[in-house]
């Protein structure tokens, strides 16, 4: 992959559903970080159409930040590189409790005849995904994972923006 000109970092989540606020909180904090000019950080919350239209705005790379249950200990942070050729199967892996489903957003983009470019997901294993009456505020376990996710996003962005990233893996 060549050096990207535009990178979208997209926080996803519902602040009224406990740990589901993870993506929004990471994005909110990233907005206060010094990032390269190629990077735009947006907290999309649960606005699926806004996310779809933003991705279709010519981004070379999109980094989604979301809560994602992968069966590990609560607070575990993941970096997933979804296979966009298997969007139908992604539904089960990226589905979560809030009203925005990233897999459905990607399917919508494909139906519009567009591409999402390269895609990454920085996710965190929830401790409390849904509270019956809602819950403002994340669990302490997931809250402690926010700085790690921020560092992972910044490292990924740095790696993507290196002039010749292939040199590091021994190719010329």
PENORQUI-V886036 format. One line per field, one symbol per residue. psi: psi as a letter, one per 20 degrees, with the letter a starting at -180 (. if undefined). A space follows every 10 residues. Layout:
BEGIN
psi = ???
END
This chain:
BEGIN
psi = prpqhpppoo pproijlcii iggggggghh hiqoqqiipp ppoidknghg gghghjkkph ppoqprppoj jaqpippqop nqoiilhhhh ghhiqairip ohhhghhggg hijrqjbqpq porppqgogp pgjrppprqh ghhiighghg hgghgggggh jqgmhhhhjj r.
END
